[in-house]
Amino acid sequence: MDAKAEVNFFISNVPMNKKNIFQLLLDHITHHRSQLVLNLRLCGIKPPRYIGW
């Protein structure tokens, strides 16, 4: 699988390479994780410590 191969990304309807799409997915995951952490803190719950790579 070539990361530089261009594909038609259905959301933006423009050609993007697979590496860019993967970066968008990671950014989207980070966005939802931060929403979850914020909601936990608003409820007075200490969120679990982040364990990354």
C-alpha positions in Angstrom: 0.0 0.0 0.0 1.6 3.2 -1.1 1.0 6.1 1.3 1.6 8.6 -1.5 -1.0 7.1 -3.8 -3.8 9.6 -4.4 -7.4 8.6 -3.8 -10.6 10.5 -4.2 -11.5 11.4 -0.6 -15.3 11.4 -0.4 -15.7 14.2 2.1 -13.7 16.9 0.3 -14.3 15.5 -3.1 -10.7 16.2 -4.0 -7.8 13.8 -4.6 -5.7 13.3 -1.4 -2.9 10.9 -0.7 -3.4 8.2 2.0 -0.9 9.8 4.3 -3.0 13.0 4.5 -6.2 11.0 5.1 -4.5 9.1 7.9 -3.5 12.5 9.5 -7.1 13.7 9.2 -8.3 10.6 11.1 -5.7 11.1 13.8 -6.8 14.7 14.2 -10.4 13.6 14.4 -9.7 11.0 17.1 -7.8 13.7 19.1 -10.8 16.0 18.8 -13.2 13.4 20.2 -10.7 12.5 23.0 -10.5 16.1 24.1 -14.3 16.4 24.1 -14.5 13.3 26.4 -11.8 14.6 28.8 -13.7 17.9 29.0 -17.0 16.3 29.8 -15.4 14.0 32.4 -13.8 17.1 34.1 -17.1 19.0 34.0 -18.7 16.0 35.8 -16.0 16.1 38.5 -14.3 12.9 37.3 -10.5 12.8 36.9 -9.8 11.5 33.4 -7.4 8.6 33.0 -3.8 9.5 32.2 -3.0 9.6 28.5 -0.9 6.7 27.4 0.5 7.4 23.9 3.2 5.8 21.8 
